[in-house]
Amino acid sequence: MVEFTPFLTEPRYGAYWIDHIQMRPLRQDSQSPGEIFLGRRVTDKFRTIMVDPNLYLAALMQDLKEMGVKFWTKKFTALGELTGLPHPALVNCSGLGAGLLFGDENMYPIRGQLTLLKPQPEIDYSFISRQPGGVLYMFPRRGNIVLGGTHQRGYDQLLSEPAEVERQLRGHGELMASLRGIPRMDPSDVQSLWAPKL
C-alpha cells in the first residue's frame, strides 16, 4: 500500500483526510437498527485518506520529470518484445491488454463505470451503500464528485452505458432525498484504510 501521509500537507498532490461511511439497507425485522444515514443502516464509519488521482498523478509526473526521468510511449503486442528492453525490472501496468500480452487466460476485465458531477466543496465525506441490485458509492474530489458502483466481471466495453448512468443518478438521488445530517467521526479515530469493507 502506498503511504500517502507525507503528501497531506501539499495540496497539489490531492491527498486529504475524509470521513467515510458504509451502509446497508434497513432490515424490516430489525428492532434496533442503530445509526441511520441516508435511510440506510450505518455498518462502519472511519476517517481515511482520499486521493484525487487527477491531481496526484499530475504532481507525481511533474516530480519525476524534475528528477530527470524520461517518458516514452511504446506499443507491445507480444511478450518477446519486452525482453529486448534495457531495464532490469518491469512493472506490468498494461491494463486490459495484460492477459493477452502475457498469455494469461486467468486474467479478465472487471468494468467499472463512473458518473462525474460538478464539484461541491461543502461535501467533505464519502460513502458506500449496498443496494438491492448493486452497490452505489460517492467520493468527492477537488475537480468533481464521483458516483459509481458498477462491477461487470468479464466485460471490456469502454463506452459508457446510458442505463448505468441512469441507475447511478436515480439511486444516488433516492439516497440523498433522505439526507438529514451527516455522521461525524472523531479526528483522533483514524484508520488509514484504503480497502473499506463492503
N, CA and C atoms as an extended XYZ file, in Angstrom:
594
Properties=species:S:1:pos:R:3:atomname:S:1:resname:S:1:resid:I:1 pbc="F F F"
N         0.840       -1.188        0.000 N   MET     1
C         0.000        0.000        0.000 CA  MET     1
C         0.878        1.241        0.000 C   MET     1
N         0.567        2.186       -0.873 N   VAL     2
C         1.318        3.431       -0.932 CA  VAL     2
C         1.016        4.238        0.318 C   VAL     2
N         2.030        4.823        0.903 N   GLU     3
C         1.854        5.660        2.088 CA  GLU     3
C         1.667        7.107        1.632 C   GLU     3
N         0.456        7.641        1.802 N   PHE     4
C         0.140        8.974        1.308 CA  PHE     4
C         0.290       10.058        2.374 C   PHE     4
N         0.587        9.690        3.620 N   THR     5
C         0.661       10.674        4.699 CA  THR     5
C         1.587       11.840        4.375 C   THR     5
N         2.776       11.619        3.786 N   PRO     6
C         3.660       12.765        3.512 CA  PRO     6
C         3.071       13.785        2.549 C   PRO     6
N         2.074       13.395        1.765 N   PHE     7
C         1.502       14.302        0.773 CA  PHE     7
C         0.365       15.159        1.324 C   PHE     7
N        -0.058       14.903        2.550 N   LEU     8
C        -1.237       15.585        3.096 CA  LEU     8
C        -1.037       17.091        3.252 C   LEU     8
N         0.194       17.538        3.424 N   THR     9
C         0.450       18.972        3.630 CA  THR     9
C         0.670       19.709        2.318 C   THR     9
N         0.661       19.000        1.197 N   GLU    10
C         0.881       19.619       -0.112 CA  GLU    10
C        -0.391       19.491       -0.951 C   GLU    10
N        -1.207       20.539       -1.049 N   PRO    11
C        -2.485       20.438       -1.770 CA  PRO    11
C        -2.349       19.965       -3.210 C   PRO    11
N        -1.218       20.202       -3.847 N   ARG    12
C        -1.088       19.832       -5.256 CA  ARG    12
C        -1.142       18.319       -5.476 C   ARG    12
N        -0.900       17.535       -4.402 N   TYR    13
C        -0.971       16.084       -4.533 CA  TYR    13
C        -2.399       15.546       -4.415 C   TYR    13
N        -3.332       16.357       -3.961 N   GLY    14
C        -4.730       15.920       -3.884 CA  GLY    14
C        -4.973       14.816       -2.882 C   GLY    14
N        -4.222       14.775       -1.787 N   ALA    15
C        -4.422       13.773       -0.732 CA  ALA    15
C        -4.929       14.504        0.513 C   ALA    15
N        -6.025       14.006        1.104 N   TYR    16
C        -6.621       14.700        2.235 CA  TYR    16
C        -7.439       13.716        3.065 C   TYR    16
N        -7.615       14.063        4.347 N   TRP    17
C        -8.439       13.247        5.238 CA  TRP    17
C        -9.908       13.447        4.905 C   TRP    17
N       -10.685       12.376        5.059 N   ILE    18
C       -12.107       12.460        4.785 CA  ILE    18
C       -12.847       11.458        5.673 C   ILE    18
N       -14.078       11.796        6.042 N   ASP    19
C       -14.935       10.867        6.772 CA  ASP    19
C       -15.577        9.912        5.767 C   ASP    19
N       -15.566        8.629        6.084 N   HIS    20
C       -16.132        7.627        5.180 CA  HIS    20
C       -17.189        6.817        5.921 C   HIS    20
N       -18.340        6.590        5.266 N   ILE    21
C       -19.471        5.887        5.868 CA  ILE    21
C       -19.853        4.712        4.980 C   ILE    21
N       -20.079        3.553        5.593 N   GLN    22
C       -20.545        2.378        4.862 CA  GLN    22
C       -21.921        1.999        5.374 C   GLN    22
N       -22.810        1.609        4.442 N   MET    23
C       -24.213        1.401        4.803 CA  MET    23
C       -24.786        0.167        4.128 C   MET    23
N       -25.877       -0.308        4.707 N   ARG    24
C       -26.688       -1.385        4.132 CA  ARG    24
C       -28.153       -0.989        4.295 C   ARG    24
N       -29.035       -1.595        3.501 N   PRO    25
C       -30.463       -1.307        3.679 CA  PRO    25
C       -30.932       -1.706        5.073 C   PRO    25
N       -31.950       -1.028        5.570 N   LEU    26
C       -32.561       -1.383        6.839 CA  LEU    26
C       -33.306       -2.696        6.697 C   LEU    26
N       -33.213       -3.542        7.693 N   ARG    27
C       -33.978       -4.784        7.689 CA  ARG    27
C       -35.299       -4.550        8.404 C   ARG    27
N       -36.360       -5.084        7.822 N   GLN    28
C       -37.689       -4.887        8.393 CA  GLN    28
C       -37.819       -5.520        9.771 C   GLN    28
N       -37.065       -6.590       10.010 N   ASP    29
C       -37.206       -7.295       11.277 CA  ASP    29
C       -36.232       -6.796       12.349 C   ASP    29
N       -35.510       -5.737       12.040 N   SER    30
C       -34.526       -5.228       12.999 CA  SER    30
C       -35.219       -4.355       14.042 C   SER    30
N       -35.065       -4.703       15.323 N   GLN    31
C       -35.667       -3.920       16.410 CA  GLN    31
C       -34.835       -2.689       16.746 C   GLN    31
N       -33.493       -2.785       16.585 N   SER    32
C       -32.619       -1.650       16.888 CA  SER    32
C       -31.641       -1.464       15.731 C   SER    32
N       -32.051       -0.698       14.722 N   PRO    33
C       -31.222       -0.575       13.530 CA  PRO    33
C       -29.904        0.163       13.759 C   PRO    33
N       -29.748        0.839       14.881 N   GLY    34
C       -28.517        1.576       15.131 CA  GLY    34
C       -28.513        2.905       14.406 C   GLY    34
N       -27.339        3.396       14.080 N   GLU    35
C       -27.221        4.696       13.424 CA  GLU    35
C       -27.720        4.605       11.986 C   GLU    35
N       -28.485        5.635       11.589 N   ILE    36
C       -29.078        5.682       10.260 CA  ILE    36
C       -28.492        6.867        9.501 C   ILE    36
N       -28.159        6.649        8.227 N   PHE    37
C       -27.697        7.723        7.344 CA  PHE    37
C       -28.253        7.453        5.949 C   PHE    37
N       -28.849        8.465        5.338 N   LEU    38
C       -29.461        8.347        4.016 CA  LEU    38
C       -30.480        7.218        3.949 C   LEU    38
N       -31.183        6.995        5.063 N   GLY    39
C       -32.201        5.959        5.113 CA  GLY    39
C       -31.648        4.548        5.144 C   GLY    39
N       -30.350        4.411        5.438 N   ARG    40
C       -29.693        3.108        5.493 CA  ARG    40
C       -29.030        2.929        6.855 C   ARG    40
N       -28.782        1.659        7.199 N   ARG    41
C       -28.100        1.367        8.462 CA  ARG    41
C       -26.596        1.542        8.269 C   ARG    41
N       -25.972        2.335        9.138 N   VAL    42
C       -24.523        2.524        9.094 CA  VAL    42
C       -23.860        1.272        9.657 C   VAL    42
N       -23.000        0.649        8.846 N   THR    43
C       -22.294       -0.561        9.286 CA  THR    43
C       -20.863       -0.262        9.706 C   THR    43
N       -20.321        0.850        9.241 N   ASP    44
C       -18.965        1.229        9.623 CA  ASP    44
C       -18.757        2.688        9.265 C   ASP    44
N       -17.922        3.357       10.012 N   LYS    45
C       -17.532        4.720        9.669 CA  LYS    45
C       -16.142        4.970       10.232 C   LYS    45
N       -15.353        5.674        9.469 N   PHE    46
C       -13.979        5.942        9.881 CA  PHE    46
C       -13.422        7.095        9.052 C   PHE    46
N       -12.299        7.627        9.509 N   ARG    47
C       -11.578        8.637        8.735 CA  ARG    47
C       -10.473        7.940        7.960 C   ARG    47
N       -10.325        8.353        6.709 N   THR    48
C        -9.310        7.737        5.857 CA  THR    48
C        -8.737        8.796        4.927 C   THR    48
N        -7.720        8.430        4.208 N   ILE    49
C        -7.111        9.351        3.257 CA  ILE    49
C        -7.742        9.147        1.889 C   ILE    49
N        -8.265       10.236        1.331 N   MET    50
C        -8.791       10.227       -0.026 CA  MET    50
C        -7.708       10.789       -0.938 C   MET    50
N        -7.523       10.156       -2.081 N   VAL    51
C        -6.534       10.631       -3.053 CA  VAL    51
C        -7.257       10.948       -4.356 C   VAL    51
N        -7.120       12.194       -4.806 N   ASP    52
C        -7.695       12.614       -6.083 CA  ASP    52
C        -6.683       12.250       -7.167 C   ASP    52
N        -6.956       11.200       -7.967 N   PRO    53
C        -5.942       10.734       -8.920 CA  PRO    53
C        -5.570       11.766       -9.970 C   PRO    53
N        -6.503       12.646      -10.349 N   ASN    54
C        -6.169       13.661      -11.347 CA  ASN    54
C        -5.058       14.578      -10.846 C   ASN    54
N        -5.145       14.988       -9.595 N   LEU    55
C        -4.118       15.848       -9.018 CA  LEU    55
C        -2.859       15.065       -8.681 C   LEU    55
N        -3.047       13.895       -8.049 N   TYR    56
C        -1.905       13.110       -7.590 CA  TYR    56
C        -1.010       12.672       -8.746 C   TYR    56
N        -1.597       12.135       -9.804 N   LEU    57
C        -0.792       11.646      -10.916 CA  LEU    57
C        -0.077       12.779      -11.637 C   LEU    57
N        -0.737       13.934      -11.786 N   ALA    58
C        -0.079       15.084      -12.422 CA  ALA    58
C         1.108       15.554      -11.582 C   ALA    58
N         0.932       15.615      -10.257 N   ALA    59
C         2.024       16.045       -9.375 CA  ALA    59
C         3.162       15.025       -9.395 C   ALA    59
N         2.818       13.741       -9.391 N   LEU    60
C         3.837       12.694       -9.420 CA  LEU    60
C         4.636       12.737      -10.719 C   LEU    60
N         3.952       12.904      -11.841 N   MET    61
C         4.648       13.007      -13.125 CA  MET    61
C         5.575       14.213      -13.148 C   MET    61
N         5.116       15.343      -12.597 N   GLN    62
C         5.946       16.542      -12.556 CA  GLN    62
C         7.187       16.312      -11.698 C   GLN    62
N         7.013       15.671      -10.551 N   ASP    63
C         8.155       15.362       -9.677 CA  ASP    63
C         9.173       14.490      -10.405 C   ASP    63
N         8.690       13.469      -11.109 N   LEU    64
C         9.593       12.559      -11.814 CA  LEU    64
C        10.335       13.278      -12.941 C   LEU    64
N         9.646       14.151      -13.661 N   LYS    65
C        10.300       14.924      -14.716 CA  LYS    65
C        11.409       15.794      -14.140 C   LYS    65
N        11.127       16.416      -12.995 N   GLU    66
C        12.135       17.268      -12.362 CA  GLU    66
C        13.338       16.474      -11.868 C   GLU    66
N        13.149       15.173      -11.637 N   MET    67
C        14.248       14.299      -11.236 CA  MET    67
C        15.004       13.743      -12.443 C   MET    67
N        14.558       14.105      -13.646 N   GLY    68
C        15.250       13.651      -14.838 CA  GLY    68
C        14.727       12.357      -15.432 C   GLY    68
N        13.590       11.862      -14.952 N   VAL    69
C        13.015       10.638      -15.502 CA  VAL    69
C        12.485       10.916      -16.908 C   VAL    69
N        12.775       10.019      -17.829 N   LYS    70
C        12.316       10.144      -19.211 CA  LYS    70
C        11.088        9.276      -19.434 C   LYS    70
N        10.141        9.759      -20.211 N   PHE    71
C         8.914        9.034      -20.524 CA  PHE    71
C         8.813        8.833      -22.024 C   PHE    71
N         8.315        7.682      -22.440 N   TRP    72
C         8.017        7.462      -23.836 CA  TRP    72
C         6.859        6.483      -23.937 C   TRP    72
N         6.202        6.496      -25.088 N   THR    73
C         5.068        5.609      -25.327 CA  THR    73
C         5.477        4.551      -26.345 C   THR    73
N         5.181        3.304      -26.055 N   LYS    74
C         5.518        2.207      -26.958 CA  LYS    74
C         4.415        1.162      -26.866 C   LYS    74
N         4.056        0.590      -28.002 N   LYS    75
C         3.029       -0.450      -28.043 CA  LYS    75
C         3.699       -1.814      -28.090 C   LYS    75
N         3.259       -2.717      -27.209 N   PHE    76
C         3.763       -4.081      -27.181 CA  PHE    76
C         2.635       -5.022      -27.600 C   PHE    76
N         2.944       -5.955      -28.477 N   THR    77
C         1.931       -6.908      -28.924 CA  THR    77
C         2.292       -8.343      -28.579 C   THR    77
N         3.520       -8.563      -28.111 N   ALA    78
C         3.953       -9.918      -27.762 CA  ALA    78
C         4.947       -9.852      -26.612 C   ALA    78
N         4.944      -10.869      -25.789 N   LEU    79
C         5.817      -10.920      -24.619 CA  LEU    79
C         7.288      -10.806      -25.004 C   LEU    79
N         7.663      -11.405      -26.127 N   GLY    80
C         9.061      -11.367      -26.552 CA  GLY    80
C         9.595       -9.966      -26.764 C   GLY    80
N         8.719       -9.022      -27.055 N   GLU    81
C         9.160       -7.643      -27.280 CA  GLU    81
C         9.681       -6.996      -26.001 C   GLU    81
N         9.288       -7.544      -24.861 N   LEU    82
C         9.740       -6.967      -23.590 CA  LEU    82
C        11.169       -7.360      -23.256 C   LEU    82
N        11.613       -8.504      -23.757 N   THR    83
C        12.954       -8.992      -23.399 CA  THR    83
C        14.052       -8.121      -23.970 C   THR    83
N        13.761       -7.369      -25.004 N   GLY    84
C        14.777       -6.516      -25.603 CA  GLY    84
C        14.938       -5.179      -24.910 C   GLY    84
N        14.123       -4.902      -23.917 N   LEU    85
C        14.244       -3.627      -23.210 CA  LEU    85
C        15.473       -3.634      -22.311 C   LEU    85
N        16.118       -2.483      -22.143 N   PRO    86
C        17.361       -2.432      -21.365 CA  PRO    86
C        17.153       -2.331      -19.855 C   PRO    86
N        15.920       -2.420      -19.389 N   HIS    87
C        15.624       -2.192      -17.978 CA  HIS    87
C        15.771       -3.473      -17.164 C   HIS    87
N        16.303       -3.364      -15.931 N   PRO    88
C        16.470       -4.565      -15.099 CA  PRO    88
C        15.160       -5.079      -14.504 C   PRO    88
N        14.134       -4.232      -14.463 N   ALA    89
C        12.846       -4.636      -13.897 CA  ALA    89
C        11.723       -3.960      -14.674 C   ALA    89
N        10.609       -4.662      -14.810 N   LEU    90
C         9.427       -4.135      -15.473 CA  LEU    90
C         8.233       -4.297      -14.550 C   LEU    90
N         7.355       -3.322      -14.567 N   VAL    91
C         6.119       -3.396      -13.792 CA  VAL    91
C         4.971       -3.511      -14.783 C   VAL    91
N         4.180       -4.550      -14.652 N   ASN    92
C         3.085       -4.794      -15.582 CA  ASN    92
C         1.878       -3.943      -15.199 C   ASN    92
N         1.690       -2.856      -15.926 N   CYS    93
C         0.525       -1.982      -15.739 CA  CYS    93
C        -0.218       -1.860      -17.068 C   CYS    93
N        -0.281       -2.949      -17.806 N   SER    94
C        -0.826       -2.894      -19.160 CA  SER    94
C        -2.348       -2.990      -19.214 C   SER    94
N        -2.999       -3.014      -18.073 N   GLY    95
C        -4.452       -2.926      -18.040 CA  GLY    95
C        -5.145       -4.035      -18.799 C   GLY    95
N        -6.096       -3.650      -19.670 N   LEU    96
C        -6.899       -4.639      -20.388 CA  LEU    96
C        -6.058       -5.557      -21.261 C   LEU    96
N        -4.872       -5.095      -21.688 N   GLY    97
C        -4.036       -5.913      -22.543 CA  GLY    97
C        -3.145       -6.884      -21.805 C   GLY    97
N        -3.162       -6.879      -20.477 N   ALA    98
C        -2.229       -7.692      -19.692 CA  ALA    98
C        -2.391       -9.184      -19.962 C   ALA    98
N        -3.610       -9.675      -19.971 N   GLY    99
C        -3.831      -11.102      -20.182 CA  GLY    99
C        -3.372      -11.550      -21.544 C   GLY    99
N        -3.687      -10.770      -22.576 N   LEU   100
C        -3.291      -11.116      -23.937 CA  LEU   100
C        -1.775      -11.049      -24.089 C   LEU   100
N        -1.164       -9.996      -23.566 N   LEU   101
C         0.274       -9.799      -23.707 CA  LEU   101
C         1.064      -10.918      -23.038 C   LEU   101
N         0.590      -11.377      -21.874 N   PHE   102
C         1.321      -12.388      -21.127 CA  PHE   102
C         0.746      -13.797      -21.289 C   PHE   102
N        -0.258      -13.946      -22.157 N   GLY   103
C        -0.828      -15.257      -22.392 CA  GLY   103
C        -1.487      -15.854      -21.165 C   GLY   103
N        -2.047      -15.009      -20.324 N   ASP   104
C        -2.653      -15.468      -19.077 CA  ASP   104
C        -4.171      -15.473      -19.228 C   ASP   104
N        -4.740      -16.658      -19.415 N   GLU   105
C        -6.184      -16.767      -19.610 CA  GLU   105
C        -6.968      -16.584      -18.314 C   GLU   105
N        -6.280      -16.553      -17.179 N   ASN   106
C        -6.957      -16.330      -15.903 CA  ASN   106
C        -7.226      -14.850      -15.638 C   ASN   106
N        -6.623      -13.969      -16.433 N   MET   107
C        -6.870      -12.533      -16.265 CA  MET   107
C        -8.096      -12.139      -17.069 C   MET   107
N        -8.955      -11.360      -16.472 N   TYR   108
C       -10.165      -10.909      -17.147 CA  TYR   108
C       -10.486       -9.500      -16.677 C   TYR   108
N       -11.170       -8.723      -17.500 N   PRO   109
C       -11.516       -7.356      -17.096 CA  PRO   109
C       -12.690       -7.342      -16.118 C   PRO   109
N       -12.711       -6.354      -15.274 N   ILE   110
C       -13.881       -6.034      -14.451 CA  ILE   110
C       -14.176       -4.563      -14.722 C   ILE   110
N       -15.292       -4.312      -15.338 N   ARG   111
C       -15.613       -2.956      -15.772 CA  ARG   111
C       -16.281       -2.163      -14.663 C   ARG   111
N       -15.774       -0.964      -14.469 N   GLY   112
C       -16.405       -0.019      -13.558 CA  GLY   112
C       -16.735        1.242      -14.329 C   GLY   112
N       -17.933        1.740      -14.185 N   GLN   113
C       -18.325        2.972      -14.874 CA  GLN   113
C       -18.593        4.048      -13.851 C   GLN   113
N       -18.040        5.233      -14.090 N   LEU   114
C       -18.207        6.360      -13.188 CA  LEU   114
C       -19.085        7.421      -13.822 C   LEU   114
N       -19.811        8.132      -12.985 N   THR   115
C       -20.561        9.311      -13.405 CA  THR   115
C       -19.970       10.486      -12.637 C   THR   115
N       -19.560       11.526      -13.348 N   LEU   116
C       -18.915       12.670      -12.718 CA  LEU   116
C       -19.863       13.857      -12.654 C   LEU   116
N       -19.956       14.452      -11.473 N   LEU   117
C       -20.766       15.645      -11.260 CA  LEU   117
C       -19.853       16.835      -11.001 C   LEU   117
N       -20.406       18.023      -11.094 N   LYS   118
C       -19.624       19.224      -10.782 CA  LYS   118
C       -19.180       19.176       -9.325 C   LYS   118
N       -18.012       19.763       -9.029 N   PRO   119
C       -17.525       19.721       -7.639 CA  PRO   119
C       -18.423       20.527       -6.709 C   PRO   119
N       -18.511       20.061       -5.459 N   GLN   120
C       -19.219       20.781       -4.410 CA  GLN   120
C       -18.314       20.767       -3.178 C   GLN   120
N       -17.549       21.833       -2.948 N   PRO   121
C       -16.561       21.845       -1.858 CA  PRO   121
C       -17.150       21.563       -0.489 C   PRO   121
N       -18.443       21.803       -0.303 N   GLU   122
C       -19.049       21.577        1.009 CA  GLU   122
C       -19.228       20.088        1.306 C   GLU   122
N       -19.132       19.229        0.306 N   ILE   123
C       -19.250       17.785        0.531 CA  ILE   123
C       -17.879       17.253        0.918 C   ILE   123
N       -17.727       16.927        2.184 N   ASP   124
C       -16.418       16.530        2.722 CA  ASP   124
C       -16.479       15.134        3.349 C   ASP   124
N       -17.289       14.259        2.763 N   TYR   125
C       -17.411       12.889        3.239 CA  TYR   125
C       -17.634       11.991        2.026 C   TYR   125
N       -17.422       10.709        2.207 N   SER   126
C       -17.687        9.731        1.152 CA  SER   126
C       -18.547        8.617        1.722 C   SER   126
N       -19.170        7.837        0.838 N   PHE   127
C       -19.937        6.698        1.336 CA  PHE   127
C       -19.990        5.578        0.311 C   PHE   127
N       -20.252        4.392        0.819 N   ILE   128
C       -20.552        3.219        0.012 CA  ILE   128
C       -21.833        2.620        0.586 C   ILE   128
N       -22.789        2.336       -0.291 N   SER   129
C       -24.059        1.766        0.152 CA  SER   129
C       -24.387        0.538       -0.665 C   SER   129
N       -24.594       -0.581        0.034 N   ARG   130
C       -25.112       -1.772       -0.652 CA  ARG   130
C       -26.593       -1.547       -0.907 C   ARG   130
N       -26.995       -1.779       -2.143 N   GLN   131
C       -28.363       -1.535       -2.563 CA  GLN   131
C       -28.951       -2.815       -3.144 C   GLN   131
N       -30.263       -2.948       -3.148 N   PRO   132
C       -30.846       -4.030       -3.949 CA  PRO   132
C       -30.461       -3.791       -5.413 C   PRO   132
N       -29.830       -4.745       -6.014 N   GLY   133
C       -29.424       -4.585       -7.406 CA  GLY   133
C       -28.037       -4.021       -7.614 C   GLY   133
N       -27.282       -3.803       -6.549 N   GLY   134
C       -25.908       -3.329       -6.742 CA  GLY   134
C       -25.435       -2.390       -5.663 C   GLY   134
N       -24.227       -1.920       -5.847 N   VAL   135
C       -23.584       -1.016       -4.900 CA  VAL   135
C       -23.590        0.393       -5.478 C   VAL   135
N       -23.708        1.380       -4.613 N   LEU   136
C       -23.542        2.778       -5.002 CA  LEU   136
C       -22.484        3.396       -4.099 C   LEU   136
N       -21.640        4.228       -4.685 N   TYR   137
C       -20.686        4.965       -3.852 CA  TYR   137
C       -20.515        6.383       -4.366 C   TYR   137
N       -20.058        7.256       -3.480 N   MET   138
C       -19.824        8.656       -3.799 CA  MET   138
C       -18.514        9.074       -3.151 C   MET   138
N       -17.600        9.619       -3.968 N   PHE   139
C       -16.337       10.148       -3.486 CA  PHE   139
C       -16.171       11.573       -4.010 C   PHE   139
N       -16.006       12.546       -3.131 N   PRO   140
C       -15.765       13.906       -3.610 CA  PRO   140
C       -14.291       14.099       -3.958 C   PRO   140
N       -14.055       14.724       -5.082 N   ARG   141
C       -12.705       15.128       -5.464 CA  ARG   141
C       -12.680       16.643       -5.583 C   ARG   141
N       -11.501       17.197       -5.740 N   ARG   142
C       -11.392       18.648       -5.880 CA  ARG   142
C       -12.051       19.134       -7.172 C   ARG   142
N       -11.947       18.349       -8.242 N   GLY   143
C       -12.470       18.794       -9.531 CA  GLY   143
C       -13.823       18.249       -9.903 C   GLY   143
N       -14.332       17.275       -9.141 N   ASN   144
C       -15.637       16.700       -9.451 CA  ASN   144
C       -16.093       15.818       -8.291 C   ASN   144
N       -17.314       15.345       -8.403 N   ILE   145
C       -17.835       14.339       -7.477 CA  ILE   145
C       -18.011       13.059       -8.283 C   ILE   145
N       -17.483       11.970       -7.758 N   VAL   146
C       -17.513       10.691       -8.457 CA  VAL   146
C       -18.647        9.838       -7.902 C   VAL   146
N       -19.551        9.423       -8.782 N   LEU   147
C       -20.585        8.448       -8.440 CA  LEU   147
C       -20.229        7.143       -9.133 C   LEU   147
N       -20.389        6.045       -8.439 N   GLY   148
C       -20.043        4.772       -9.045 CA  GLY   148
C       -20.782        3.623       -8.399 C   GLY   148
N       -20.329        2.449       -8.750 N   GLY   149
C       -20.913        1.240       -8.214 CA  GLY   149
C       -21.017        0.128       -9.242 C   GLY   149
N       -20.484        0.359      -10.462 N   THR   150
C       -20.540       -0.670      -11.496 CA  THR   150
C       -19.446       -1.707      -11.251 C   THR   150
N       -19.773       -2.979      -11.429 N   HIS   151
C       -18.800       -4.066      -11.258 CA  HIS   151
C       -19.207       -5.183      -12.213 C   HIS   151
N       -18.735       -5.071      -13.471 N   GLN   152
C       -19.148       -6.020      -14.507 CA  GLN   152
C       -17.970       -6.932      -14.851 C   GLN   152
N       -17.992       -8.118      -14.298 N   ARG   153
C       -16.905       -9.077      -14.490 CA  ARG   153
C       -16.899       -9.620      -15.922 C   ARG   153
N       -15.702       -9.642      -16.524 N   GLY   154
C       -15.544      -10.171      -17.870 CA  GLY   154
C       -16.018       -9.242      -18.968 C   GLY   154
N       -16.272       -7.991      -18.646 N   TYR   155
C       -16.841       -7.041      -19.611 CA  TYR   155
C       -15.797       -5.982      -19.914 C   TYR   155
N       -15.406       -5.833      -21.198 N   ASP   156
C       -14.334       -4.903      -21.541 CA  ASP   156
C       -14.804       -3.715      -22.379 C   ASP   156
N       -16.090       -3.457      -22.414 N   GLN   157
C       -16.633       -2.320      -23.151 CA  GLN   157
C       -16.141       -1.016      -22.521 C   GLN   157
N       -15.560       -0.129      -23.334 N   LEU   158
C       -15.019        1.132      -22.816 CA  LEU   158
C       -16.025        2.268      -22.856 C   LEU   158
N       -17.032        2.175      -23.707 N   LEU   159
C       -18.009        3.251      -23.816 CA  LEU   159
C       -18.982        3.198      -22.637 C   LEU   159
N       -19.419        4.376      -22.206 N   SER   160
C       -20.368        4.420      -21.094 CA  SER   160
C       -21.732        3.914      -21.550 C   SER   160
N       -22.461        3.366      -20.591 N   GLU   161
C       -23.795        2.852      -20.865 CA  GLU   161
C       -24.822        3.785      -20.236 C   GLU   161
N       -25.686        4.380      -21.042 N   PRO   162
C       -26.693        5.304      -20.503 CA  PRO   162
C       -27.540        4.689      -19.388 C   PRO   162
N       -27.848        3.400      -19.481 N   ALA   163
C       -28.667        2.764      -18.443 CA  ALA   163
C       -27.947        2.753      -17.104 C   ALA   163
N       -26.629        2.599      -17.124 N   GLU   164
C       -25.862        2.608      -15.877 CA  GLU   164
C       -25.755        4.015      -15.312 C   GLU   164
N       -25.602        5.013      -16.174 N   VAL   165
C       -25.623        6.407      -15.713 CA  VAL   165
C       -26.951        6.685      -15.019 C   VAL   165
N       -28.047        6.233      -15.644 N   GLU   166
C       -29.383        6.439      -15.069 CA  GLU   166
C       -29.522        5.734      -13.726 C   GLU   166
N       -29.005        4.493      -13.619 N   ARG   167
C       -29.080        3.758      -12.349 CA  ARG   167
C       -28.341        4.500      -11.249 C   ARG   167
N       -27.143        4.999      -11.575 N   GLN   168
C       -26.360        5.703      -10.569 CA  GLN   168
C       -27.033        7.014      -10.149 C   GLN   168
N       -27.502        7.795      -11.114 N   LEU   169
C       -28.144        9.066      -10.780 CA  LEU   169
C       -29.439        8.847      -10.004 C   LEU   169
N       -30.259        7.889      -10.445 N   ARG   170
C       -31.517        7.611       -9.750 CA  ARG   170
C       -31.252        7.101       -8.333 C   ARG   170
N       -30.318        6.162       -8.214 N   GLY   171
C       -30.014        5.588       -6.899 CA  GLY   171
C       -29.447        6.613       -5.929 C   GLY   171
N       -28.536        7.439       -6.403 N   HIS   172
C       -27.978        8.466       -5.520 CA  HIS   172
C       -29.022        9.531       -5.186 C   HIS   172
N       -29.882        9.844       -6.152 N   GLY   173
C       -30.954       10.796       -5.874 CA  GLY   173
C       -31.878       10.292       -4.777 C   GLY   173
N       -32.215        8.992       -4.823 N   GLU   174
C       -33.066        8.409       -3.784 CA  GLU   174
C       -32.369        8.428       -2.426 C   GLU   174
N       -31.069        8.143       -2.418 N   LEU   175
C       -30.324        8.197       -1.151 CA  LEU   175
C       -30.322        9.614       -0.585 C   LEU   175
N       -29.984       10.584       -1.419 N   MET   176
C       -29.846       11.958       -0.934 CA  MET   176
C       -31.185       12.567       -0.525 C   MET   176
N       -32.293       12.024       -1.013 N   ALA   177
C       -33.602       12.515       -0.587 CA  ALA   177
C       -33.812       12.274        0.897 C   ALA   177
N       -33.042       11.336        1.490 N   SER   178
C       -33.173       11.026        2.916 CA  SER   178
C       -32.123       11.730        3.770 C   SER   178
N       -31.373       12.673        3.191 N   LEU   179
C       -30.301       13.351        3.941 CA  LEU   179
C       -30.884       14.177        5.073 C   LEU   179
N       -30.494       13.855        6.302 N   ARG   180
C       -30.960       14.570        7.491 CA  ARG   180
C       -29.799       14.943        8.407 C   ARG   180
N       -28.614       14.991        7.900 N   GLY   181
C       -27.430       15.242        8.716 CA  GLY   181
C       -26.363       14.215        8.375 C   GLY   181
N       -25.144       14.540        8.710 N   ILE   182
C       -24.010       13.702        8.326 CA  ILE   182
C       -23.326       13.161        9.568 C   ILE   182
N       -23.177       11.832        9.688 N   PRO   183
C       -22.432       11.285       10.829 CA  PRO   183
C       -21.002       11.791       10.808 C   PRO   183
N       -20.538       12.264       11.938 N   ARG   184
C       -19.173       12.781       12.012 CA  ARG   184
C       -18.316       11.871       12.872 C   ARG   184
N       -17.058       11.784       12.499 N   MET   185
C       -16.102       10.961       13.211 CA  MET   185
C       -15.196       11.829       14.071 C   MET   185
N       -14.668       11.225       15.094 N   ASP   186
C       -13.662       11.872       15.916 CA  ASP   186
C       -12.350       11.852       15.132 C   ASP   186
N       -11.727       13.035       14.880 N   PRO   187
C       -10.483       13.052       14.109 CA  PRO   187
C        -9.382       12.176       14.703 C   PRO   187
N        -9.473       11.888       16.010 N   SER   188
C        -8.450       11.026       16.597 CA  SER   188
C        -8.692        9.551       16.292 C   SER   188
N        -9.894        9.236       15.791 N   ASP   189
C       -10.232        7.855       15.454 CA  ASP   189
C        -9.872        7.607       13.995 C   ASP   189
N        -8.585        7.478       13.726 N   VAL   190
C        -8.093        7.378       12.363 CA  VAL   190
C        -7.749        5.933       12.035 C   VAL   190
N        -8.345        5.456       10.974 N   GLN   191
C        -7.958        4.173       10.388 CA  GLN   191
C        -7.552        4.470        8.961 C   GLN   191
N        -6.302        4.474        8.683 N   SER   192
C        -5.833        4.781        7.348 CA  SER   192
C        -6.042        3.575        6.457 C   SER   192
N        -7.283        3.354        6.080 N   LEU   193
C        -7.662        2.184        5.281 CA  LEU   193
C        -8.033        2.635        3.887 C   LEU   193
N        -7.518        1.945        2.875 N   TRP   194
C        -7.964        2.249        1.528 CA  TRP   194
C        -8.553        0.994        0.899 C   TRP   194
N        -9.038        0.101        1.703 N   ALA   195
C        -9.762       -1.056        1.216 CA  ALA   195
C       -10.938       -1.272        2.157 C   ALA   195
N       -11.907       -0.313        2.129 N   PRO   196
C       -13.020       -0.413        3.095 CA  PRO   196
C       -13.826       -1.683        2.911 C   PRO   196
N       -14.346       -2.169        4.024 N   LYS   197
C       -15.174       -3.374        3.981 CA  LYS   197
C       -16.484       -3.065        3.266 C   LYS   197
N       -16.868       -3.915        2.327 N   LEU   198
C       -18.148       -3.757        1.647 CA  LEU   198
C       -19.175       -4.655        2.291 C   LEU   198
